[in-house]
C-alpha cells in the first residue's frame, strides 16, 4: 500500500472496503508521511473578514427584511 499526495493523483481510484489490517497500515503510512510542512498549513493565520463588516451586512439584511414584512 502507498499513500499518494494530492498532486500525485491523476485519476481518483475506486473505493474499496479495507480490512482492519489494511486500515492499520494505511493510518501508519499516512502518519509517517505527514511532514512539518503539512502541519504548517494548519498553523498559518488566514486573512478573514472583519467582524464589524459581517455584523453591518447582517444588520442591513435584517433591516431590508423588516421593511418588506412590516
MODELLER restraints for C-alpha pairs under 7 A, 6 or more apart:
rsr = mdl.restraints
at = mdl.atoms
rsr.add(forms.Gaussian(group=physical.xy_distance, feature=features.Distance(at['CA:3:A'], at['CA:29:A']), mean=6.44, stdev=0.5))
rsr.add(forms.Gaussian(group=physical.xy_distance, feature=features.Distance(at['CA:3:A'], at['CA:30:A']), mean=6.31, stdev=0.5))
